[in-house]
Amino acid sequence: MCRMVQTVMPNIMYGTAWKKERTTKLVAQAVESGFRGIDTACQPKHYREDLVGEAIANLISAGTVKRQDLFIQTKFTGIDGQDASQPLPYDPRQSITDQVTKSIEKSLQNLRVEYIDSVLLHSPLRTKHQTLEAYRTLEKFVDDGRVRALGVSNCYDPALLEWLINEARIKVGVVQNRWYEGNGWDWDIYDICQENGIRYQSFWTLSGSPTLLRHPVLQSLAKKSQMTPQQTVYKLCQLWNITPLCGSTTPAHVHEALSVERSHALKADDEEVRTLLGLMRGET
């Protein structure tokens, strides 16, 4: 068993979905620019987890970064989220336990690491029984040190999330959901996360909120903080204890996203920040 090292989740993560053959280059670009959190999945339909691993191995070999400085997160994707025309990480005829086991073993192989910092269920499975069986299997990987933290993605049912929190032996540490105007910014799930000390990760953070980016209050905050509207949304996420995923492919946008954390022009208790939060939550 490798020595337990708990890497702190960064305040922004690099998302590797839909990068295809460019994955190795783009992950290297992100890490060389300063990203230390990497999100992927054992789902060939949308991710090249193997190329994420290639980038990580190259970066560590070159001395660019040490393994313990990276927060690497992947996912177990059930058969409903897989493309059966592509090579699957497991035999879907096997039990859920065996599917999860094979998937995590494949992720460890793809990523070329001895342990993974965080593994999420890519979504709840078809039934509560299957979801809990999958989670229980992941818990065993935490027990033996090959996984550090667990969570769930694409979980939008508050009752289901609370059920999983209560059933889990190993704490639900992460929830990764769409955070965008189409679901009212997912405040019900967000609130449960805050109440239970769970890190809420957001995706579709920018592309899913065009109205927010154009809102006069957001525009005013951007001007005040001397940031772009996009940077301002990332900053607000961080002020509200949300860890956004950034999938930028251009060096300029990568640097813009990373520079947000160095800005201290906005505070959570600023009047305009509280006004915008109230508007987004439908409270004003």
C-alpha positions as CSV (number, residue, x, y, z in Angstrom):
1,M,0.0,0.0,0.0
2,C,1.3,3.4,-0.9
3,R,1.8,6.1,1.9
4,M,-1.4,8.1,2.4
5,V,-1.0,11.6,1.1
6,Q,-4.2,13.8,1.1
7,T,-3.9,16.4,-1.6
8,V,-6.1,19.4,-1.1
9,M,-8.6,20.0,-3.9
10,P,-7.6,23.2,-5.8
11,N,-10.2,26.0,-6.1
12,I,-10.4,25.5,-9.9
13,M,-10.1,22.2,-11.8
14,Y,-9.1,21.5,-15.4
15,G,-11.8,19.5,-17.2
16,T,-10.6,17.1,-19.9
17,A,-13.9,16.1,-21.6
18,W,-14.1,16.3,-25.4
19,K,-10.4,16.9,-25.9
20,K,-9.9,13.7,-27.9
21,E,-6.5,13.4,-29.4
22,R,-5.4,16.8,-28.1
23,T,-5.8,15.6,-24.5
24,T,-2.1,15.1,-23.8
25,K,-1.1,18.4,-25.1
26,L,-3.9,20.4,-23.4
27,V,-3.4,18.7,-20.0
28,A,0.3,19.5,-20.2
29,Q,-0.5,23.1,-21.2
30,A,-2.9,23.4,-18.3
31,V,-0.5,22.0,-15.7
32,E,2.5,24.0,-17.0
33,S,0.4,27.1,-16.7
34,G,-0.5,26.4,-13.1
35,F,-3.5,24.0,-12.9
36,R,-3.1,21.4,-10.2
37,G,-6.5,19.8,-10.4
38,I,-7.4,17.5,-13.3
39,D,-10.9,16.0,-13.9
40,T,-11.4,13.0,-16.2
41,A,-13.5,9.8,-16.5
42,C,-13.1,6.2,-17.5
43,Q,-15.6,6.9,-20.3
44,P,-14.2,6.7,-23.9
45,K,-17.3,8.3,-25.2
46,H,-16.2,11.7,-23.9
47,Y,-12.8,11.3,-22.4
48,R,-9.3,10.0,-23.2
49,E,-8.3,9.0,-19.7
50,D,-5.3,7.2,-21.1
51,L,-4.0,10.4,-22.7
52,V,-4.5,12.3,-19.4
53,G,-2.3,9.6,-17.9
54,E,0.3,10.1,-20.6
55,A,0.4,13.8,-19.9
56,I,0.7,13.3,-16.1
57,A,3.6,10.8,-16.6
58,N,5.4,13.1,-19.0
59,L,5.0,16.1,-16.6
60,I,6.3,14.1,-13.6
61,S,9.1,12.6,-15.6
62,A,10.2,16.1,-16.8
63,G,10.2,17.4,-13.2
64,T,7.4,19.9,-14.0
65,V,5.3,18.7,-11.1
66,K,5.3,16.1,-8.4
67,R,2.5,13.5,-8.1
68,Q,1.6,14.8,-4.6
69,D,1.1,18.3,-6.0
70,L,-1.7,17.1,-8.3
71,F,-5.4,16.5,-7.5
72,I,-6.5,13.8,-10.0
73,Q,-10.2,13.0,-10.2
74,T,-11.9,10.4,-12.3
75,K,-15.3,8.7,-12.5
76,F,-17.0,5.3,-12.7
77,T,-19.4,5.6,-15.6
78,G,-22.3,3.1,-15.6
79,I,-23.3,1.4,-18.8
80,D,-26.1,4.0,-19.5
81,G,-23.4,6.6,-19.9
82,Q,-21.1,4.5,-22.0
83,D,-20.9,4.1,-25.8
84,A,-21.1,0.3,-26.4
85,S,-19.5,0.8,-29.8
86,Q,-16.2,1.8,-28.1
87,P,-14.0,-0.4,-25.9
88,L,-15.6,-0.6,-22.4
89,P,-13.6,-0.7,-19.2
90,Y,-15.6,-3.6,-17.9
91,D,-18.0,-6.3,-19.1
92,P,-21.6,-5.0,-18.6
93,R,-22.8,-8.5,-18.0
94,Q,-20.8,-8.6,-14.8
95,S,-22.1,-7.5,-11.4
96,I,-22.0,-3.8,-10.5
97,T,-19.2,-4.7,-8.0
98,D,-17.1,-6.2,-10.7
99,Q,-17.8,-3.4,-13.1
100,V,-16.7,-0.8,-10.6
101,T,-13.6,-2.8,-9.7
102,K,-12.6,-3.2,-13.3
103,S,-13.2,0.4,-14.1
104,I,-11.1,1.7,-11.2
105,E,-8.3,-0.7,-12.0
106,K,-8.4,0.5,-15.6
107,S,-8.3,4.1,-14.4
108,L,-5.2,3.4,-12.2
109,Q,-3.6,1.8,-15.3
110,N,-4.7,4.7,-17.6
111,L,-3.5,7.4,-15.3
112,R,-0.3,5.6,-14.4
113,V,-0.6,6.4,-10.7
114,E,-0.7,4.4,-7.5
115,Y,-3.6,6.3,-6.1
116,I,-6.4,8.6,-7.3
117,D,-7.3,11.6,-5.2
118,S,-11.1,11.5,-6.0
119,V,-13.4,9.1,-7.7
120,L,-17.0,10.0,-8.5
121,L,-20.0,8.0,-9.6
122,H,-20.6,9.6,-12.9
123,S,-24.2,9.6,-12.1
124,P,-26.5,7.6,-9.8
125,L,-27.3,4.2,-11.3
126,R,-30.7,2.9,-12.3
127,T,-31.7,1.9,-8.8
128,K,-30.8,2.9,-5.3
129,H,-29.5,-0.7,-4.7
130,Q,-27.2,-0.4,-7.7
131,T,-26.0,3.0,-6.7
132,L,-25.2,1.8,-3.2
133,E,-23.5,-1.3,-4.5
134,A,-21.3,0.9,-6.7
135,Y,-20.5,3.2,-3.8
136,R,-19.7,0.4,-1.4
137,T,-17.2,-1.0,-3.9
138,L,-15.5,2.4,-4.2
139,E,-15.3,2.5,-0.4
140,K,-13.1,-0.6,-0.5
141,F,-10.6,1.3,-2.7
142,V,-10.5,4.0,-0.1
143,D,-9.8,1.4,2.5
144,D,-6.8,0.0,0.7
145,G,-5.4,3.5,-0.2
146,R,-5.8,3.4,-3.9
147,V,-8.5,6.1,-3.8
148,R,-8.6,9.1,-1.4
149,A,-12.1,10.6,-1.6
150,L,-15.5,9.7,-3.1
151,G,-18.4,11.6,-4.5
152,V,-21.1,11.7,-7.1
153,S,-21.8,13.6,-10.3
154,N,-25.0,14.5,-12.1
155,C,-27.1,14.1,-9.0
156,Y,-30.0,16.5,-9.1
157,D,-32.5,14.9,-6.7
158,P,-32.0,16.3,-3.2
159,A,-33.7,13.3,-1.6
160,L,-31.4,10.9,-3.4
161,L,-28.3,12.8,-2.4
162,E,-29.4,13.0,1.3
163,W,-30.1,9.2,1.1
164,L,-26.6,8.5,-0.2
165,I,-25.0,10.8,2.4
166,N,-26.8,8.8,5.2
167,E,-26.0,5.4,3.7
168,A,-22.3,6.1,2.9
169,R,-19.6,4.6,5.2
170,I,-17.0,6.8,3.6
171,K,-18.1,10.4,3.5
172,V,-19.6,11.8,0.3
173,G,-16.9,14.4,-0.3
174,V,-17.6,15.8,-3.7
175,V,-20.7,16.6,-5.8
176,Q,-20.1,17.6,-9.4
177,N,-23.1,19.0,-11.2
178,R,-24.2,21.3,-14.0
179,W,-24.4,24.8,-12.4
180,Y,-26.2,26.9,-14.9
181,E,-29.3,28.9,-15.5
182,G,-31.2,25.9,-17.0
183,N,-31.4,24.3,-13.5
184,G,-31.6,27.6,-11.6
185,W,-28.0,27.1,-10.5
186,D,-28.8,23.9,-8.6
187,W,-29.2,25.7,-5.2
188,D,-31.0,22.8,-3.5
189,I,-28.1,20.4,-4.1
190,Y,-25.6,23.2,-3.3
191,D,-27.3,23.9,0.0
192,I,-27.1,20.2,1.0
193,C,-23.4,20.2,0.2
194,Q,-22.8,23.3,2.3
195,E,-24.7,21.7,5.2
196,N,-22.6,18.5,5.0
197,G,-19.2,19.9,4.3
198,I,-19.2,18.5,0.7
199,R,-17.2,20.3,-2.0
200,Y,-19.5,21.4,-4.8
201,Q,-17.9,21.3,-8.3
202,S,-19.6,23.1,-11.2
203,F,-19.5,22.4,-14.9
204,W,-21.2,24.3,-17.7
205,T,-20.3,27.2,-15.4
206,L,-19.8,29.7,-18.3
207,S,-21.3,28.1,-21.3
208,G,-24.6,27.4,-19.5
209,S,-25.1,30.9,-18.2
210,P,-25.1,33.5,-21.0
211,T,-27.8,35.6,-19.3
212,L,-25.7,35.8,-16.1
213,L,-22.7,36.9,-18.1
214,R,-24.7,39.7,-19.6
215,H,-26.5,40.8,-16.4
216,P,-25.9,44.4,-15.4
217,V,-24.9,43.5,-11.9
218,L,-22.4,41.0,-13.1
219,Q,-21.0,43.4,-15.6
220,S,-20.7,46.0,-12.8
221,L,-18.8,43.5,-10.7
222,A,-16.5,42.7,-13.6
223,K,-15.7,46.4,-14.1
224,K,-15.1,46.9,-10.4
225,S,-12.7,44.0,-10.1
226,Q,-11.0,44.6,-13.5
227,M,-11.8,41.1,-14.6
228,T,-13.7,39.8,-17.6
229,P,-17.3,38.7,-17.0
230,Q,-16.1,35.1,-17.3
231,Q,-13.4,35.6,-14.7
232,T,-15.9,37.3,-12.5
233,V,-18.2,34.2,-12.6
234,Y,-15.3,32.0,-11.6
235,K,-14.4,34.3,-8.8
236,L,-18.0,34.3,-7.5
237,C,-18.0,30.5,-7.5
238,Q,-14.9,30.5,-5.4
239,L,-16.4,33.1,-3.0
240,W,-19.4,30.8,-2.7
241,N,-17.4,27.7,-2.0
242,I,-17.9,26.3,-5.5
243,T,-15.0,24.7,-7.4
244,P,-15.5,25.4,-11.1
245,L,-14.2,23.2,-13.9
246,C,-12.5,25.0,-16.7
247,G,-11.9,23.3,-20.0
248,S,-10.2,26.1,-21.9
249,T,-8.0,25.1,-24.7
250,T,-6.2,28.4,-25.5
251,P,-3.2,29.5,-23.3
252,A,-4.7,33.0,-22.9
253,H,-8.0,31.7,-21.4
254,V,-6.1,29.2,-19.3
255,H,-4.1,32.0,-17.7
256,E,-7.2,34.1,-17.3
257,A,-8.9,31.4,-15.4
258,L,-5.9,30.7,-13.1
259,S,-5.4,34.4,-12.4
260,V,-8.9,34.7,-10.8
261,E,-7.6,33.3,-7.5
262,R,-5.1,36.1,-7.2
263,S,-7.8,38.8,-7.4
264,H,-9.1,40.0,-4.1
265,A,-11.3,42.9,-5.4
266,L,-14.5,41.0,-4.6
267,K,-15.7,39.8,-1.2
268,A,-18.6,37.5,-0.4
269,D,-20.2,40.2,1.7
270,D,-20.0,43.0,-0.9
271,E,-23.4,44.5,-1.4
272,E,-23.4,43.9,-5.2
273,V,-22.2,40.3,-4.7
274,R,-25.0,39.7,-2.2
275,T,-27.5,41.3,-4.6
276,L,-26.5,39.1,-7.4
277,L,-26.7,36.0,-5.3
278,G,-30.2,36.9,-4.2
279,L,-31.2,37.4,-7.8
280,M,-29.8,34.1,-8.8
281,R,-31.5,32.3,-6.0
282,G,-34.8,34.1,-6.8
283,E,-34.9,35.8,-3.4
284,T,-35.1,39.4,-4.7
